[in-house]
């Protein structure tokens, strides 16, 4: 009796620990899924706000493509960004190529006649192909356009589907607004394969599974391959691919029928535990994250001297809180990790680390033509901070970043180094063209004052420009930045508001 009681107590203890493990994993997974998906709504809302405020013109296809390029560079979960018009015009930029580092764009104009221009770019932003062949594509016929128009002013989500370009699962998030030229729908294509990659990193047990589904019961992502048929070209429903243990959790509409919390149930004489957590992607849009596993994964090995399998799992996931830094990465939303690693929090541009990584890539594969690196700082910015406070300074930096971004060409890379310092990497056919493009950025900054809280701040910027010379031998990204920064510092002593090219200004000497 004592042995039986001891065994029963051990099983109950392990069962309790297993419940805690499943609930913890469901919470971690749901937080990551929510963070990953909510960023898509934010991108659409930012583009909408920029169009309403005039920072992004509904009628400027070139400016939209530049903005889209910066978003794709900074936000890895985006597959593409788009704008569709009520008259059939369309601007679209997406990732391209096996490594997703290239770009594909499609621009449809309808005045004075219909014209379709498709372009492809390599990882450096160099144009690799262009076609003006007719194409019957009409954005107004697409589900994202119709759904957004039917819910004007709201952000809508399409059902998950397989992107024709990449063959990968995704959704389109979109919102409609009215402009002087007619109705416009702004959208973003969101990749979903990273959700599966995340779930695979939190495998709960040898025979358990974590999964993500939407309100219609689509099999969006899983930690292990689904047992059902795949490769149909569409995202199946859970009931069509699920194993018997998951199928037992579904209602007639193929959605998980369980309320939040841990549930114990039997399938063919085997006991399972399952946790379902709702994930509110945005108001009115709720997905679900679930984890389930047979209890034998947690209770096997209780007899004899063998330790239960769950002990090993709990040491790394739940039972060893002292080792929590080991799983800290899994408990923070993926989007937050990605944002902090690559994006400047204030301007949304690549941060210093991300920009330096781009420099290093350019040094490894410099390409053809001239490659220039410019470092900018703002003339008069310190006075804004000192007089009006850091809030005004932050607003100025945000506006300046947006103006610089709008002045770029396809393939240019802009980043914020810190403070009021920005950097720009330009690939062009000649050094003169590089300089002209840097001057265009300066003109965009100084074109009109930045207004914050009713106060107009007239600003300008000065830039130092250094070119990559392939005959100089090995050069590090830090050395290249230092050369451009030196040109900036020396040039500002001679005059502000212009581009100073390395070598134009030398340090004065005491003796001649």
C-alpha positions in Angstrom: 0.0 0.0 0.0 2.8 2.4 0.9 4.5 1.7 -2.5 1.3 2.2 -4.3 0.6 5.5 -2.5 4.1 6.7 -3.1 3.8 5.9 -6.8 0.4 7.6 -7.0 1.9 10.7 -5.3 4.8 10.7 -7.7 2.5 10.5 -10.7 0.4 13.3 -9.3 3.4 15.4 -8.7 4.8 14.8 -12.2 1.3 15.4 -13.7 1.1 18.8 -11.9 4.6 19.7 -13.1 3.6 18.7 -16.7 0.6 20.9 -16.5 2.7 23.8 -15.4 5.1 23.1 -18.3 2.4 23.0 -20.9 0.8 26.2 -19.6 4.1 27.9 -19.6 4.9 26.9 -23.1 1.5 27.9 -24.3 2.0 31.3 -22.7 5.4 31.8 -24.2 4.2 30.7 -27.7 1.1 32.9 -27.6 3.2 36.0 -26.6 5.6 35.4 -29.4 2.8 34.8 -32.0 1.0 38.0 -30.8 4.1 40.1 -31.0 5.0 38.7 -34.4 1.6 39.4 -36.0 0.7 42.7 -34.3 3.8 44.3 -36.0 2.0 43.8 -39.4 -0.9 46.0 -38.3 1.5 48.6 -37.0 3.3 48.7 -40.4 -0.1 49.3 -42.2 -1.1 51.9 -39.7 2.2 53.7 -40.0 2.0 53.8 -43.8 -1.6 55.0 -43.5 -0.6 57.8 -41.1 2.3 58.8 -43.3 -0.1 59.1 -46.3 -2.7 61.0 -44.4 0.0 63.5 -43.2 1.6 63.9 -46.6 4.9 62.2 -45.7 4.0 59.5 -48.2 2.2 60.5 -51.4 -0.6 58.3 -52.7 0.4 59.4 -56.2 4.2 59.0 -55.9 5.0 55.4 -57.0 8.8 56.0 -56.7 8.5 57.4 -53.2 6.4 54.5 -52.1 8.9 52.0 -53.5 11.7 53.7 -51.5 9.6 53.5 -48.4 8.7 49.9 -49.0 12.4 49.0 -49.5 13.3 50.4 -46.1 10.5 48.4 -44.5 11.5 45.2 -46.1 15.1 45.8 -45.0 14.1 46.5 -41.4 11.2 44.1 -40.8 12.1 40.4 -41.6 8.5 39.1 -41.2 7.3 41.2 -44.1 7.1 39.5 -47.5 5.9 42.5 -49.4 4.2 46.0 -49.1 1.6 47.3 -51.5 -0.8 50.1 -52.4 -3.9 49.6 -54.6 -6.0 52.4 -56.1 -9.7 52.5 -57.0 -8.8 53.3 -60.6 -6.6 50.2 -60.9 -3.2 51.7 -60.2 -0.9 49.5 -58.1 2.5 49.7 -56.4 4.1 46.6 -55.0 7.5 45.6 -53.7 8.3 42.1 -52.3 11.2 39.9 -51.5 12.7 37.9 -54.4 15.1 35.1 -55.0 16.0 32.0 -53.0 17.6 33.9 -50.2 14.8 36.6 -50.2 17.5 39.3 -50.4 16.6 40.5 -53.8 13.5 42.5 -54.7 10.7 42.4 -57.2 8.5 45.4 -57.9 5.4 45.9 -60.0 4.0 49.3 -60.8 0.7 49.6 -62.8 -0.3 53.0 -64.2 -3.6 53.7 -65.9 -3.1 57.3 -67.2 -3.0 58.2 -70.1 -3.1 54.5 -70.8 -2.5 51.3 -68.9 1.2 50.5 -68.4 2.7 47.7 -66.3 6.4 47.8 -65.3 8.0 44.9 -63.4 11.5 45.1 -62.1 13.9 42.9 -60.3 16.9 43.9 -58.1 19.7 41.9 -56.5 20.7 42.0 -52.9 22.7 45.2 -53.4 19.7 47.0 -55.0 21.1 46.8 -58.5 18.5 46.5 -61.3 18.8 43.0 -62.8 15.8 42.9 -65.1 12.9 45.0 -66.3 9.8 44.3 -68.4 6.9 46.3 -69.7 4.8 43.3 -70.8 1.1 43.6 -70.4 -0.3 42.0 -67.3 -4.0 41.6 -66.5 -3.5 41.9 -62.7 -6.1 44.2 -61.1 -5.7 44.9 -57.4 -9.4 45.7 -57.0 -10.2 42.0 -57.6 -8.0 40.8 -54.8 -9.5 39.7 -51.4 -7.4 42.1 -49.4 -8.7 45.1 -51.5 -12.3 44.1 -51.3 -12.2 43.3 -47.6 -10.4 46.6 -46.8 -12.9 48.6 -48.8 -15.8 46.9 -47.1 -14.3 47.9 -43.7 -12.9 51.4 -44.5 -10.8 52.8 -41.8 -10.2 49.5 -40.1 -7.2 47.1 -40.5 -8.4 43.8 -42.0 -6.7 40.4 -42.2 -7.2 37.9 -45.0 -7.4 34.2 -44.4 -4.0 32.6 -44.5 -3.0 31.5 -48.0 0.1 30.4 -49.9 2.0 33.3 -51.6 2.3 32.5 -55.3 5.8 34.1 -55.5 7.4 32.1 -52.7 5.2 29.1 -52.1 5.2 30.0 -48.4 2.2 30.6 -46.1 1.2 34.1 -45.3 -1.6 36.7 -44.8 -2.2 40.1 -46.2 -3.1 42.9 -43.7 -4.7 46.0 -45.3 -6.6 49.2 -44.6 -8.5 51.6 -46.9 -8.5 55.4 -46.8 -9.8 58.2 -48.9 -7.5 60.6 -50.7 -8.1 63.5 -53.1 -7.4 61.1 -56.0 -9.8 58.4 -54.8 -9.9 55.5 -52.5 -6.6 53.8 -51.6 -5.8 50.5 -49.9 -2.5 50.1 -48.1 -1.4 46.5 -47.4 1.4 44.3 -46.2 2.1 40.6 -46.9 3.3 38.8 -43.7 5.3 35.6 -43.8 4.2 32.9 -41.4 7.0 30.3 -41.8 8.9 32.0 -38.9 6.1 31.0 -36.6 6.7 27.3 -37.4 10.5 27.9 -36.9 9.8 29.4 -33.5 7.5 26.5 -32.5 10.1 24.0 -33.6 12.4 25.6 -31.1 10.0 25.0 -28.1 9.3 21.3 -28.8 7.4 20.3 -25.7 8.0 16.5 -25.5 8.9 13.6 -27.8 5.3 13.1 -28.9 3.8 16.5 -28.2 3.0 19.3 -30.5 2.5 23.0 -30.5 0.4 24.6 -33.2 -1.1 27.9 -34.4 -4.6 28.3 -35.9 -6.9 31.1 -36.9 -10.6 31.6 -36.3 -11.4 29.4 -39.3 -9.3 26.5 -38.1 -6.4 26.7 -40.6 -3.3 24.7 -39.9 -1.0 27.7 -39.9 2.1 26.4 -38.1 3.3 23.5 -36.0 6.3 22.3 -34.1 6.3 19.0 -35.9 5.2 18.0 -39.4 1.5 17.3 -39.7 0.6 13.7 -40.4 -2.0 14.6 -43.1 -1.5 15.4 -46.8 0.5 18.5 -47.8 1.5 20.2 -50.9 -2.0 21.2 -52.1 -1.0 24.8 -52.8 -3.2 26.1 -50.0 -3.2 26.1 -46.2 -5.3 23.1 -45.0 -7.7 23.0 -42.1 -6.6 21.3 -38.9 -9.1 18.5 -39.3 -7.6 17.6 -42.7 -4.0 17.1 -41.4 -4.3 16.6 -37.6 -3.4 13.5 -35.7 -6.2 11.7 -33.7 -5.1 13.5 -30.5 -5.6 17.0 -32.0 -8.7 15.9 -34.0 -10.3 15.1 -30.6 -10.0 18.8 -29.6 -11.8 20.2 -32.6 -15.4 21.2 -33.0 -17.5 20.8 -36.2 -15.9 23.9 -37.7 -12.4 22.4 -37.3 -11.5 24.9 -34.5 -10.2 24.0 -31.1 -13.2 23.7 -28.8 -11.5 23.9 -25.4 -11.7 26.9 -23.1 -8.4 28.4 -21.9 -6.6 26.3 -19.3 -5.3 22.7 -19.1 -7.5 19.8 -20.1 -7.0 16.0 -19.7 -8.7 13.7 -22.2 -8.4 10.1 -23.6 -7.8 9.0 -27.1 -8.0 5.3 -27.8 -7.2 4.5 -24.2 -4.2 6.9 -24.0 -4.4 10.0 -21.8 -3.4 13.4 -23.2 -3.0 16.9 -21.8 -3.8 20.0 -23.8 -3.7 23.8 -23.3 -5.3 26.3 -25.7 -4.7 30.1 -25.5 -6.4 32.7 -27.6 -4.1 35.3 -29.2 -5.8 38.7 -30.0 -3.9 39.9 -33.1 -5.9 43.0 -33.0 -9.5 43.9 -31.9 -11.8 41.5 -33.7 -9.1 39.2 -35.0 -8.2 36.3 -32.6 -6.0 33.3 -33.4 -5.2 30.4 -31.1 -2.1 28.7 -29.9 -2.3 25.2 -28.6 0.1 22.6 -27.0 -0.8 19.0 -26.3 1.1 15.8 -25.4 0.4 12.2 -24.1 0.9 12.0 -20.4 3.2 9.0 -20.9 5.7 11.5 -22.2 5.8 12.9 -18.6 5.1 9.9 -16.4 7.1 7.1 -18.1 10.0 5.8 -16.1 8.4 6.2 -12.7 8.9 2.6 -11.8 12.3 1.3 -10.7 15.3 3.6 -10.4 14.7 5.4 -13.7 13.9 9.1 -13.5 10.8 10.3 -15.4 11.3 11.9 -18.8 9.5 15.0 -17.7 12.3 15.7 -15.2 14.7 16.4 -18.0 12.2 18.7 -19.7 11.3 20.5 -16.6 14.9 21.2 -15.6 15.3 23.2 -18.8 11.9 24.7 -19.1 10.1 25.1 -15.8 11.7 23.4 -12.9 15.0 25.3 -13.0 14.1 29.0 -12.7 17.7 29.8 -11.7 18.6 28.9 -15.3 15.9 31.2 -16.7 18.4 33.3 -18.8 18.9 30.2 -20.9 15.3 30.5 -22.1 14.9 34.2 -21.9 15.1 34.5 -25.7 12.0 32.3 -26.0 10.0 34.3 -23.5 10.4 37.7 -25.2 8.3 38.4 -28.3 10.2 37.6 -31.5 9.2 40.9 -33.1 10.7 42.8 -30.1 13.9 40.9 -30.4 14.1 41.5 -34.1 13.2 45.1 -33.7 15.8 45.8 -31.0 18.5 43.9 -33.0 18.0 45.7 -36.3 15.9 48.9 -36.0 16.4 52.3 -34.4 13.5 52.8 -32.0 13.0 56.4 -32.8 13.1 56.6 -36.6 12.4 53.1 -37.7 15.6 53.0 -39.8 18.3 50.4 -39.5 20.2 51.0 -36.3 24.0 51.3 -36.1 24.6 47.5 -35.8 22.3 46.7 -38.7 23.8 49.5 -40.9 27.4 48.3 -40.1 26.3 44.8 -41.2 25.2 46.2 -44.5 28.6 48.0 -44.8 30.4 44.7 -44.2 28.3 43.0 -46.8 29.2 45.7 -49.3 32.9 45.4 -48.5 32.7 41.7 -49.3 30.9 42.2 -52.5 31.4 45.8 -53.7 29.7 45.4 -57.1 30.3 47.6 -60.1 30.5 51.4 -60.3 31.1 53.8 -57.4 30.3 53.0 -53.8 30.1 55.9 -51.4 29.5 56.2 -47.7 28.1 59.4 -46.3 27.8 60.4 -42.6 25.4 63.3 -41.8 24.7 65.3 -38.7 22.1 68.0 -38.2 23.1 71.7 -38.0 21.3 73.4 -35.1 19.9 70.3 -33.6 21.5 70.9 -30.2 19.6 74.2 -29.9 16.3 72.4 -30.4 17.1 69.9 -27.6 18.4 72.6 -25.2 15.6 75.1 -25.8 12.5 72.9 -26.4 13.5 69.6 -24.7 14.1 66.0 -25.8 10.5 65.5 -26.8 10.9 68.1 -29.5 14.3 66.7 -30.4 12.9 63.2 -30.8 10.1 64.5 -33.1 12.6 66.4 -35.2 14.8 63.3 -35.6 11.7 61.2 -36.6 10.7 63.8 -39.2 14.3 64.1 -40.6 14.6 60.3 -40.9 11.3 60.2 -42.9 12.5 63.0 -45.2 15.9 61.3 -45.8 14.1 58.1 -46.5 11.8 59.7 -49.0 14.8 61.2 -50.9 16.6 57.8 -51.5 16.9 55.8 -54.7 16.3 52.1 -54.9 19.3 50.3 -53.5 20.4 53.1 -51.1 20.8 52.1 -47.5 20.1 54.7 -44.8 20.6 54.2 -41.1 20.8 56.1 -37.8 24.1 55.9 -36.0 23.0 57.6 -32.9 22.1 61.1 -31.7 21.6 63.3 -34.7 24.0 61.3 -36.8 22.8 59.3 -39.9 24.7 57.3 -42.5 23.9 56.5 -46.1 25.4 53.9 -48.4 25.1 54.7 -52.1 25.9 52.5 -55.1 25.9 54.4 -58.4 27.6 54.5 -61.8 30.0 57.3 -60.9 31.3 59.2 -58.0 29.6 62.3 -59.2 26.3 60.6 -59.2 26.9 59.4 -55.7 27.6 62.9 -54.6 24.5 64.3 -56.3 22.4 61.7 -54.5 23.9 62.7 -51.1 23.2 66.3 -52.0 19.6 65.4 -52.7 19.2 64.0 -49.2 20.6 67.3 -47.8 18.1 69.3 -49.8 15.2 67.1 -48.6 16.2 67.9 -45.0 16.4 71.6 -45.5 13.5 72.1 -47.9 11.1 73.2 -45.2 11.0 73.6 -41.4 10.1 70.8 -39.1 7.0 71.8 -37.1 6.7 70.4 -33.5 3.9 71.5 -31.2 3.3 74.6 -33.4 7.0 75.6 -33.4 8.8 75.6 -36.8 12.5 74.4 -36.6 14.5 75.4 -39.6 17.2 72.7 -40.0 20.0 71.8 -42.3 22.5 69.0 -42.5 26.2 68.6 -43.3 27.6 65.4 -44.8 31.1 63.8 -45.0 31.5 61.4 -48.0 34.2 58.7 -48.4 34.4 56.4 -51.4 35.5 52.8 -51.5 38.7 52.4 -53.4 39.3 48.8 -54.4 43.0 49.5 -55.0 43.6 50.5 -51.4 43.6 46.9 -50.0 41.5 45.6 -47.1 39.2 48.1 -45.4 37.0 47.5 -42.3 33.6 49.0 -41.9 34.9 51.0 -38.8 37.7 52.4 -40.9 35.3 53.4 -43.7 32.9 55.1 -41.2 35.9 56.9 -39.6 37.0 58.3 -43.0 33.5 59.6 -43.7 33.2 61.0 -40.2 36.6 62.7 -40.5 35.5 64.4 -43.8 32.4 65.6 -42.0 34.2 67.0 -39.0 36.9 68.8 -41.1 34.3 70.1 -43.6 32.0 71.6 -40.9 34.9 73.8 -39.8 34.9 75.3 -43.3 31.2 75.5 -43.9 27.9 73.8 -43.0 24.9 72.6 -45.1 26.9 70.9 -47.9 28.7 67.6 -48.8 32.4 67.4 -48.0 34.2 64.7 -49.9 37.2 63.0 -48.2 40.3 64.8 -49.3 38.7 68.1 -50.1 39.6 69.5 -46.7 42.9 68.6 -44.9 43.9 69.5 -41.4 45.9 72.7 -41.1 49.6 72.3 -40.3 51.7 74.4 -37.9 54.6 74.7 -40.2 54.8 75.1 -44.0 
